[in-house]
Amino acid sequence: MPDKKNRRILFSRLMVGEPKEEDFELIEESMPEPGDGEMLLRNLYVSIDPGSRGRLSGRDSYVPAKPLGEVMDTQSVSEVVVSKHPDYRFGEIVAGYHGWQDYAISDGKRLERVDPGLGPISTAVGVFGLPGLTAYIGIRKLLKVGTGETVLISSAAGAVGSIAGQIAKIDGAHIVGIAGGQEKCAFSKKVYGFDQMIDYKSESNMSEALTRACPKGVDVYFDNVGGEILNAAVANMRRFGRILICGQVADYNLEPEQRTGLRDVSAFIGKRLDMRGFVVLDHSEFFDEARKVMADWIKGKQLTYREHIVEGLENAPRAFCGLFRGENFGRGLVHVADPST
């Protein structure tokens, strides 16, 4: 393969406000060659992650700020095309973090074999990857949702929220979701089984909308957006309610001084609320269990998922920017290539 080129999309400009395609640069380089103990991977799918935005303004997130001039290091499903690694062979399908490029070199660290028995290989970075694991561990292991509780989920039509809602429903909860647009809300009720949906785009006062949807209050809030919706949720929490902070998509494009923040901190005292931040990578001991249980649910038609797949590596920046305009519907992925075997 020495004559082949490797397309790579670099993070080339610190982001201010909403992401722009001009914040990235597509380059071509010579095909990399693996050394001893390494392998050459050909990317098949790469992910589009809203959480990546937090580190693209030069500030540290739960991972360090992204340096300029580096390839966007998102999740990936890849095929081993050359192996000089003792534990991997040609043709194996693996999942890792090799980002927006056609080919990557790996030494096997942070790499997992994809189990084809679970589902299509794209699900390795979807329902069986970080989004699905986040939903399962958040609902079952941290929030420990119980029968009869009212569970509120923001970004309920998204890759994490849609799975979290279904798991809470399986565990006997009354689930209320928040999403943007009538189409997403109708789909979430019909397909994901949400008991009620709130279209935040059509509401002028989210706190009042939550009061109507949850007249007895909210026991559990799974937060993917932050901002005004978080404040509205706090105002509607029941005593001893639990809040899990998973994402802050409403704040990612804002400078720290522009962000809404919590207004009524005293509610945490009066209502004895419990709020915690959550990064799923801290809980890898539950990954195998989560994948097995969710695979059984999918086979039993108790759980479903949706993927938003964009064709072509060159379209990854456009798809990423579209996340923040509400253009995606499901797990955001870019299809780069098909397996050769």
C-alpha positions as CSV (number, residue, x, y, z in Angstrom):
1,M,0.0,0.0,0.0
2,P,2.9,2.5,-0.2
3,D,1.4,4.4,-3.0
4,K,-1.9,5.1,-1.2
5,K,-2.6,8.4,0.6
6,N,-4.0,8.9,4.0
7,R,-6.6,11.7,4.3
8,R,-6.6,13.3,7.7
9,I,-8.8,16.0,9.2
10,L,-7.0,18.3,11.6
11,F,-8.3,20.6,14.3
12,S,-6.8,23.8,12.9
13,R,-8.4,26.8,14.6
14,L,-9.5,27.5,18.2
15,M,-13.3,27.6,18.3
16,V,-15.2,30.7,19.3
17,G,-19.0,30.3,19.5
18,E,-20.6,27.8,17.2
19,P,-18.2,25.4,15.4
20,K,-17.4,26.2,11.8
21,E,-16.1,24.0,9.0
22,E,-13.2,26.4,8.7
23,D,-12.0,25.2,12.1
24,F,-10.8,22.1,10.5
25,E,-8.4,21.3,7.7
26,L,-8.3,18.2,5.3
27,I,-4.8,17.1,4.4
28,E,-3.3,14.2,2.5
29,E,-0.2,12.4,3.7
30,S,1.7,9.3,2.8
31,M,0.4,6.0,4.1
32,P,1.9,5.3,7.5
33,E,3.8,2.1,8.0
34,P,3.6,0.0,11.2
35,G,6.7,-0.9,13.1
36,D,7.4,-4.0,15.3
37,G,4.5,-4.5,17.7
38,E,2.2,-2.2,15.8
39,M,-0.5,-2.5,13.2
40,L,-2.0,-0.4,10.4
41,L,-5.8,0.2,10.8
42,R,-8.2,1.2,8.1
43,N,-11.0,3.3,9.6
44,L,-14.6,2.1,8.7
45,Y,-16.7,4.4,10.9
46,V,-15.7,7.4,13.0
47,S,-17.8,9.2,15.5
48,I,-19.2,12.7,15.7
49,D,-19.3,13.7,19.4
50,P,-20.9,16.8,20.8
51,G,-18.8,16.3,23.9
52,S,-15.6,17.0,21.9
53,R,-16.6,20.7,21.6
54,G,-15.6,21.3,25.2
55,R,-11.9,20.9,24.5
56,L,-11.7,22.8,21.2
57,S,-11.5,26.3,22.7
58,G,-8.1,25.8,24.3
59,R,-9.6,24.9,27.7
60,D,-9.2,21.6,29.5
61,S,-12.4,19.4,29.8
62,Y,-12.4,16.0,31.5
63,V,-9.6,15.4,29.1
64,P,-6.9,18.0,28.2
65,A,-7.6,20.8,25.6
66,K,-7.1,19.6,22.0
67,P,-3.8,21.0,20.5
68,L,-4.0,22.7,17.2
69,G,-2.7,20.8,14.2
70,E,-3.7,17.3,15.4
71,V,-6.1,14.9,13.9
72,M,-9.6,14.9,15.5
73,D,-9.3,11.9,17.8
74,T,-12.8,10.6,18.0
75,Q,-14.0,7.0,18.4
76,S,-13.5,4.7,15.5
77,V,-14.3,1.2,14.2
78,S,-11.4,-0.1,12.1
79,E,-10.1,-3.1,10.2
80,V,-6.6,-4.4,10.7
81,V,-5.0,-4.3,7.3
82,V,-1.3,-4.9,8.3
83,S,-0.3,-6.4,11.6
84,K,3.1,-6.7,13.2
85,H,1.5,-7.1,16.6
86,P,1.5,-10.5,18.2
87,D,-2.1,-10.3,19.4
88,Y,-3.9,-9.1,16.3
89,R,-4.2,-10.5,12.8
90,F,-5.2,-9.2,9.4
91,G,-9.0,-8.6,8.9
92,E,-9.9,-8.3,12.5
93,I,-12.5,-5.5,13.3
94,V,-11.5,-3.3,16.3
95,A,-12.8,-0.3,18.1
96,G,-10.6,2.5,19.4
97,Y,-10.0,6.3,19.3
98,H,-8.3,6.8,15.9
99,G,-10.4,9.7,14.7
100,W,-11.0,11.5,11.5
101,Q,-8.6,9.8,9.1
102,D,-8.5,6.9,6.6
103,Y,-5.6,5.0,8.3
104,A,-4.0,5.0,11.7
105,I,-1.1,3.2,13.5
106,S,-2.0,1.4,16.7
107,D,0.1,-0.4,19.3
108,G,-3.0,-2.1,20.7
109,K,-3.5,0.2,23.6
110,R,-7.1,1.4,24.2
111,L,-8.2,-1.0,21.5
112,E,-11.0,-3.6,21.7
113,R,-12.1,-6.3,19.4
114,V,-15.6,-5.8,18.0
115,D,-18.0,-8.7,18.8
116,P,-20.0,-9.3,15.6
117,G,-22.5,-11.3,17.6
118,L,-23.8,-8.1,19.3
119,G,-24.9,-6.3,16.2
120,P,-23.6,-4.3,13.1
121,I,-20.1,-3.1,13.6
122,S,-21.2,0.5,13.8
123,T,-22.9,-0.2,17.1
124,A,-19.4,-0.7,18.7
125,V,-19.2,3.1,19.0
126,G,-22.9,3.6,19.4
127,V,-25.3,1.6,21.6
128,F,-22.4,-0.7,22.7
129,G,-19.9,2.1,22.8
130,L,-19.7,5.2,25.0
131,P,-23.2,6.5,24.4
132,G,-25.0,3.2,25.3
133,L,-22.6,2.5,28.2
134,T,-23.2,6.1,29.5
135,A,-26.9,5.5,29.5
136,Y,-26.8,2.1,31.1
137,I,-24.3,2.9,33.8
138,G,-25.9,6.3,34.5
139,I,-29.4,4.9,35.0
140,R,-28.7,1.5,36.6
141,K,-25.5,2.0,38.5
142,L,-25.4,5.6,39.6
143,L,-29.0,6.8,39.7
144,K,-30.4,3.4,40.5
145,V,-33.8,4.3,39.1
146,G,-36.7,2.5,40.8
147,T,-40.2,1.5,39.8
148,G,-42.7,4.3,39.8
149,E,-40.2,7.1,39.8
150,T,-40.5,10.0,37.4
151,V,-37.3,10.3,35.3
152,L,-36.6,13.4,33.2
153,I,-34.1,13.2,30.4
154,S,-32.9,16.1,28.3
155,S,-31.7,15.5,24.7
156,A,-34.0,12.6,24.8
157,A,-33.8,11.8,21.1
158,G,-30.0,11.7,21.1
159,A,-27.7,8.8,21.3
160,V,-27.4,8.8,25.1
161,G,-30.8,10.2,26.1
162,S,-32.8,7.8,24.0
163,I,-31.1,4.7,25.4
164,A,-31.3,6.1,29.0
165,G,-35.0,6.7,28.7
166,Q,-35.7,3.2,27.5
167,I,-33.6,1.6,30.3
168,A,-35.5,3.7,32.9
169,K,-38.7,2.5,31.3
170,I,-37.5,-1.1,31.5
171,D,-36.8,-0.5,35.2
172,G,-40.4,0.6,35.8
173,A,-40.1,4.4,35.7
174,H,-42.4,7.0,34.2
175,I,-40.2,8.7,31.6
176,V,-40.4,12.3,30.4
177,G,-38.1,13.6,27.7
178,I,-37.0,16.9,26.3
179,A,-36.1,17.3,22.6
180,G,-36.1,19.9,19.9
181,G,-38.8,19.7,17.3
182,Q,-42.1,17.9,16.8
183,E,-40.6,15.1,14.7
184,K,-38.1,14.1,17.4
185,C,-40.7,14.3,20.1
186,A,-43.2,12.2,18.2
187,F,-40.6,9.6,17.3
188,S,-39.4,9.4,20.9
189,K,-42.9,8.7,22.2
190,K,-43.7,6.2,19.4
191,V,-40.4,4.3,19.1
192,Y,-38.5,4.9,22.4
193,G,-41.6,4.7,24.6
194,F,-41.4,8.0,26.4
195,D,-44.6,8.7,28.3
196,Q,-44.4,12.4,27.6
197,M,-42.2,14.7,25.5
198,I,-41.5,18.4,25.8
199,D,-40.5,20.3,22.7
200,Y,-38.2,22.9,24.1
201,K,-38.3,24.9,20.8
202,S,-42.0,25.6,21.3
203,E,-41.9,26.5,25.0
204,S,-41.3,30.0,26.3
205,N,-41.0,28.9,29.9
206,M,-39.3,25.5,30.5
207,S,-40.0,25.5,34.3
208,E,-43.8,25.9,33.6
209,A,-43.6,23.2,30.9
210,L,-42.0,20.8,33.3
211,T,-44.6,21.5,36.0
212,R,-47.3,20.6,33.5
213,A,-45.5,17.4,32.4
214,C,-44.4,16.3,35.9
215,P,-47.1,17.6,38.3
216,K,-45.8,15.5,41.1
217,G,-42.3,16.6,40.5
218,V,-39.1,14.9,39.2
219,D,-37.3,12.2,41.1
220,V,-34.4,11.8,38.7
221,Y,-32.9,14.1,36.1
222,F,-30.4,12.8,33.5
223,D,-28.9,16.0,32.2
224,N,-27.3,16.2,28.8
225,V,-27.6,19.9,28.1
226,G,-27.2,22.2,31.2
227,G,-28.2,25.8,30.8
228,E,-31.8,27.0,31.4
229,I,-33.2,23.4,31.2
230,L,-31.0,22.4,34.2
231,N,-32.4,25.4,36.2
232,A,-35.9,24.4,35.2
233,A,-35.3,20.8,36.3
234,V,-33.9,21.9,39.7
235,A,-37.1,24.0,40.2
236,N,-39.2,20.9,39.6
237,M,-37.2,18.3,41.6
238,R,-38.9,16.4,44.4
239,R,-37.3,16.1,47.8
240,F,-34.3,13.8,47.8
241,G,-34.2,14.0,44.0
242,R,-31.0,12.9,42.1
243,I,-29.4,14.8,39.2
244,L,-26.7,13.3,37.0
245,I,-24.7,15.8,34.9
246,C,-23.7,13.9,31.8
247,G,-23.3,16.7,29.2
248,Q,-23.7,20.4,28.8
249,V,-24.4,20.9,25.1
250,A,-26.2,24.2,25.8
251,D,-22.9,25.7,27.2
252,Y,-20.3,24.2,24.9
253,N,-20.3,27.2,22.5
254,L,-20.2,29.8,25.2
255,E,-17.4,31.4,27.1
256,P,-17.4,30.6,30.8
257,E,-18.6,34.1,31.8
258,Q,-21.6,33.7,29.3
259,R,-22.9,30.5,30.8
260,T,-26.1,30.5,32.8
261,G,-25.0,28.5,35.8
262,L,-27.2,27.4,38.7
263,R,-29.4,30.1,40.0
264,D,-31.2,28.5,42.9
265,V,-28.5,26.6,44.9
266,S,-30.6,26.9,48.0
267,A,-33.0,24.4,46.5
268,F,-30.3,21.7,47.0
269,I,-30.6,22.3,50.8
270,G,-34.3,22.6,51.1
271,K,-35.0,19.6,48.8
272,R,-31.9,17.6,49.9
273,L,-30.9,17.2,46.3
274,D,-28.0,15.1,45.2
275,M,-26.1,16.1,42.0
276,R,-23.0,14.6,40.6
277,G,-20.9,14.8,37.5
278,F,-20.4,11.7,35.4
279,V,-17.8,10.4,32.9
280,V,-18.4,6.9,31.9
281,L,-14.7,6.1,31.4
282,D,-14.5,6.0,35.2
283,H,-16.7,2.9,35.4
284,S,-15.2,0.4,33.0
285,E,-15.9,-2.4,35.4
286,F,-19.5,-2.3,34.2
287,F,-18.9,-2.3,30.5
288,D,-19.2,-6.1,29.9
289,E,-22.4,-6.4,31.9
290,A,-23.9,-3.4,30.1
291,R,-23.1,-4.8,26.6
292,K,-24.5,-8.2,27.4
293,V,-27.7,-6.9,29.0
294,M,-28.4,-4.4,26.2
295,A,-27.7,-7.0,23.5
296,D,-30.3,-9.2,25.2
297,W,-32.8,-6.3,25.3
298,I,-32.2,-5.5,21.6
299,K,-32.8,-9.2,20.6
300,G,-35.9,-9.2,22.8
301,K,-37.1,-5.9,21.1
302,Q,-37.2,-4.1,24.5
303,L,-34.5,-1.7,23.4
304,T,-33.9,0.0,20.1
305,Y,-31.5,2.6,18.7
306,R,-31.1,5.0,15.8
307,E,-27.9,6.0,13.9
308,H,-27.4,9.2,11.9
309,I,-24.8,8.1,9.4
310,V,-23.0,10.6,7.1
311,E,-21.2,9.3,4.0
312,G,-17.6,10.3,3.4
313,L,-14.7,11.3,5.7
314,E,-14.5,14.7,4.0
315,N,-18.0,15.5,5.4
316,A,-17.1,14.9,9.1
317,P,-16.6,18.7,9.9
318,R,-20.0,19.6,8.3
319,A,-21.7,16.8,10.3
320,F,-20.0,18.0,13.5
321,C,-21.2,21.5,13.0
322,G,-24.7,20.2,12.3
323,L,-24.8,18.7,15.8
324,F,-25.1,22.1,17.3
325,R,-27.9,23.1,14.9
326,G,-29.9,20.1,15.8
327,E,-29.5,18.5,12.3
328,N,-28.6,15.0,13.6
329,F,-31.1,12.4,14.8
330,G,-29.5,9.5,16.6
331,R,-25.9,8.5,17.1
332,G,-23.7,10.6,14.9
333,L,-21.3,8.6,12.7
334,V,-19.3,9.0,9.5
335,H,-19.0,6.0,7.2
336,V,-15.5,6.0,5.8
337,A,-15.1,2.6,4.2
338,D,-16.4,-1.0,4.1
339,P,-14.5,-3.9,5.4
340,S,-12.3,-5.6,2.8
341,T,-12.9,-9.1,4.2
